[in-house]
Amino acid sequence: MAEFLTGTTRGGQSWTPKFVQSIDRKQCIGCGRCFKVCGRGVLDMIGLTEDGDIVDAFDDEAEKKIMTVKEAANCIGCESCSKVCSKSCITHAPVAA
């Protein structure tokens, strides 16, 4: 698995992928930009009720829509989701050796 920990860019520069870890629910505004930029199915939108219960994002009970990490294993570590996030609520980290 060591071959996935670091790599090089096309230009020969060293590059370490940083994989999505979490999304701060308090910061996220549910705009969906991160969802749109990720072609790997890593993220999903959910709804939160007034009591903080998770429901379908388009359920009438949903008071707030936020993004969540659905399939972290699909992440390739490109960090595109963080680059489009206006609230800086997505955290990433390299794979621990």
SULWO-V252175 format. One record per residue. RES is the residue in one letter. PHI is phi in radians with two decimals (NA if undefined). Layout:
BEGIN
res = (RES/RES)
phi = (PHI/PHI)
END
This chain:
BEGIN
res = (M/A/E/F/L/T/G/T/T/R/G/G/Q/S/W/T/P/K/F/V/Q/S/I/D/R/K/Q/C/I/G/C/G/R/C/F/K/V/C/G/R/G/V/L/D/M/I/G/L/T/E/D/G/D/I/V/D/A/F/D/D/E/A/E/K/K/I/M/T/V/K/E/A/A/N/C/I/G/C/E/S/C/S/K/V/C/S/K/S/C/I/T/H/A/P/V/A/A)
phi = (NA/-1.01/-1.16/-1.62/-1.37/-2.50/-2.83/-2.30/-1.39/-1.04/-1.47/1.60/-1.39/-1.20/-2.53/-2.03/-1.14/-2.10/-1.61/-1.05/-1.94/-2.83/-2.24/-1.28/-1.13/-1.31/-1.50/-1.12/-1.87/1.20/-1.24/1.51/-1.03/-1.12/-1.08/-1.18/-1.44/-1.58/-1.65/-1.86/1.23/-1.34/-1.92/-2.63/-1.63/-2.23/-1.92/-2.11/-1.40/-1.02/-1.51/1.59/-1.31/-1.48/-2.38/-1.03/-1.02/-1.86/-1.27/-1.09/-1.33/-1.20/-1.50/-2.53/-1.87/-2.47/-1.62/-2.46/-1.46/-1.65/-2.32/-1.01/-1.14/-1.47/-1.16/-1.80/1.41/-1.42/1.17/-1.05/-1.08/-1.19/-1.18/-1.72/-1.38/-1.32/-1.83/0.88/-1.83/-1.83/-1.87/-2.29/-2.71/-1.24/-1.22/-1.23/-1.26)
END
